[in-house]
Structures are given as C-alpha cells and as structure tokens.
C-alpha cells in the first residue's frame, strides 16, 4: 500500500546516542570526475547495537534474532508488518546493503582523462577493504560490466573524445559471504549483486530509450505481452566481441555459486541505485526464470525508475523474485519513464486509464509502448521536512532527492507513514574500524 507523505513535523522519539561524524561524500550519478582523496560516508543507522550501550552478549542476541528472521527480512512474506512502521532490524539490513551500493560509486574511475576511465579503481581482492567493508565477511568473486547497445552514426562515434563514447563500463560486482561467523549471524550464505546508477554518456542515451519492448526474446519464458524499457534491456543483454553481456556474467556467476554452495541455505540479494535498481529487477527475473531450484532472490531497489508493463509485473511475481522498492516521493526519477496505470485498473481487457493524464492525450497514447506498472512492495519516504537535507535551488534539490545518501539518511530517520521522521535522528554517520569488526566478525 502506498502512503502519500507531505510535509510533516519530525516525531520526538527517544533514540540512542550515536557516535562518529558526518564525512564528505561524492555526488552520485554524475559523469563529472571526482577527487579520490575524499573519504566517503560510512553508513550507520540510528538503530545499532553499538550505539545503544549494549554489551557483547546483547549484540550476540541481536545477531541471533537476525539469523532467525532472515527470510522474513528478505521478503518471504512480502514484508508484511515490517514497513509501516519500519522494523528496526529491517532498517539495519537495508542500510547494510546500501553500503554495498555505496562501494560501487567509491570504486568507479570517474576521471575522464584517465586511461582507466569507467573501470574499477581497485582490484577485486582489495575493493571491499578499500571501501571500508573489509570486515563485512564478504569477498568479491566477479566484476560486472554493462554494454550499451545504442547505435551511433559512425561520424559521431569517431568525432568525439573516447570517454564520451565508452561502450562497456564497470557497473558493479558480485560478492559472496564466506566468513563462517557472519554466515551464522545472517542465518544463511548470502550473495550480493551490487549495481550503480547512470554515469557514462551512452548510459544516459540508453535511459532515454523509454519505449517498451518485448522481453521474451532475451529473458524469461515466452510471453508476447511482457515488455520492459528498451534502454534497460539493451544495457542488460548487449555484448561486444570482447565483452560478454551483463546477463551472461550474472548467469555464469550464479551458476558457479549454486554449484559451490547449492546444498547450503543460500540467498541472492541484488541491490542497486537508480539505473542499477532497474537492472537489478531484470537480473532478479532472469535468475528466477533461468535456474531450476534457484535460491531466494531479493531486490533492494533505491531510487529505481519504472521497468516494465503490467504483464512484466505479473511474470515477475510468478517467478518468485521479491522486490522492495524504496522511493522518495520527491524524486522525479521514480516517476519515469512513461505513464503508470491507475491502481484501480486491474480488470484484464478493460480500457486502461492512465493516472493523471487528460482524456484528449489518452486517446493519442500508444499504450503498448508507454504504459508502465510499478513492481514489488514500496517503502515510500519523503525528503520534505528533513533537517539534514539542504534547501538549495531547484537543480540542487532534484539531484539531492535522487542521491543515494539522501535515501540512506531518510531510511535512517523514517518511523512510519504517520510519523515519518525521528527528530533526534542524526545525519548519516560513519562506523569506526573497531565498530565494523564487532558488527561483522
């Protein structure tokens, strides 16, 4: 169920004192190169055993609860009773997975003058440690790249700088939990697929290819009615002579993981921001429809755009993939592309009513090409009224509302639809190395 959140006064609830300081973070989703000398924010929620004065035995009790409830937090029951108000254990899990997405931005080579532009700055073996996740218990097992399939005129391809037409770019990674104590804490061996948002020029061009296209030629069972955004599907399935598609890489790595750990309790958590959230949804559908006896697949989607039509949503639900779509109601990216059907329009074969669209325009819309449907369960937040978000100009506010940091801050502060913000929730804080070691060992 959606909740329309306007401007609310923060709720004055008692929460535990936090430690740490707010550190400088880079702006996500921008093609502008960033300085690599700046420390990136480490995420810490207001609900944190280390911030409450608990001793080690109490931390151990928290770990046991997480292990017992992991399937519930992964969406086994579609997060019933966990979202409104937001369950503290689920909050901590969302923020933990948010750190893996944060690492994709920290690791990306933004410097267009570098010969390594659009690659990963770190080796596969040191990346998580370089990003402050060395104590997480996970190990990166595969780097992932996405290839743009948009075809440019040859003269344009040759006229511009090389960085402007980078076709294949590093977009994320697969990491497998291999620490025995962390596996015991989580209650299963978890596999994370983390995917970043739009950065390169050609990725932006793919984003603008917003018409729907048939899915079954590339992903899932044959269904002529299931359609997804053309650009997202292109980024997921395109390949070059030297670079396999993102789809190929994901399938190969999941197949390897299932061969290695298929006899254990296993989960696949696909977490992405913006474009990465859309690709995460496609990957989840691909995994659940490609592999027999696939493990539990969950998507944690931050600031995700719409992906496909009603038929795609139906097929996604049948596949068993669980989608938690985290939305800032002030973020325009979550309202595009295309138009969305009215919630009351559920009868098959009836005329589609497009939400908020005047009648004269409805008659001119090609519904098969432009009518989308939101997927999964929605956790709706609002950046209005947050004391930690600046009131800059319109362009700044648009970027801020979409920024991953904003989402993590809002999750850190969110209480419920009727009391959306904790007045005492601090700005997103950093864990110390000692705290990470206690939490993740």
C-alpha angles and dihedrals in degrees: 000000000000124000122205106223120194129169111325134178111241115259115246101230127155113248131170123274113261131213132217136049135267110260131200115273133191124243112257128225095026124125090210112112114248132209111261093206093077120096114235122227117266112216123241125168126219087242103067128137090221091056096052101061092252118157125230094270090056090048087052090053090052089051091052092052091052091051091051094048102038096113090050091052089047090058105262089147094030090259093290110180093005104086106052103064095018111242111237093225091052090047090056091049093050091050091046091054089044088064090061090055090046087058091060090061094043090052100045117104102233096173106110090194092059120095085224094058113149093017131105113277094211136053118258090248097052103032099097092045090049089053095049096260098105090118096048095099092236128117125202109240102172138021115218130214131189123210125209114229098191110123117226127194109267093238091055093046090055098039103062132064116283094245092058092061101039102151102189120040138175106259105170146306148253118244126186125203106237102161111108096213092048091049088053091049093049093044092231143032106275127205116202124202107190121192130184131217132256117308114142126072095244091049088057089051090052090051090059092055087091103158117109121253134188114275105196097079089066111019137027133350122330111282118149091197098055108096135171137186110292097225095048092050090048092053091048099048107027120107139175132216090267103029126057119219123268086247091056092049094048093047093048094049095045090049090052092048092050091050091050101041107014093120093058130075100274137181133184115211114190111193126181144159124223108321087011090059091055092048089046090058092051091047092051092052091046094052096046093048098040103049127060111227091010115186121251107293120203130178121207102195120195116193093341122177121223114284113188150348132280093276091054089050090051093049091047091054091048091051091063096238113146118219125193106188112197110201134184104210088215094055111101093198091070089058096058155119113040126334128307127228122245114264090235092056100093105125112107114236095020121122110275114242112206114216114250095354119132116241096245091056094045089063090056098046117103096222095197091058103038114024113099134181128213116240136216131000116324128221102194119201134173129216091202112111095015108140091208097060119082124234099227130149123306095266091050092048093050091052093043093050089055097042118115090228090059091053093049091048092050092049088049090055103033120115109164143316091273095043105027103171136044108225091210097046109120126220115278105292137201128247119227120235089253091054092050091051092053094046099043107034 
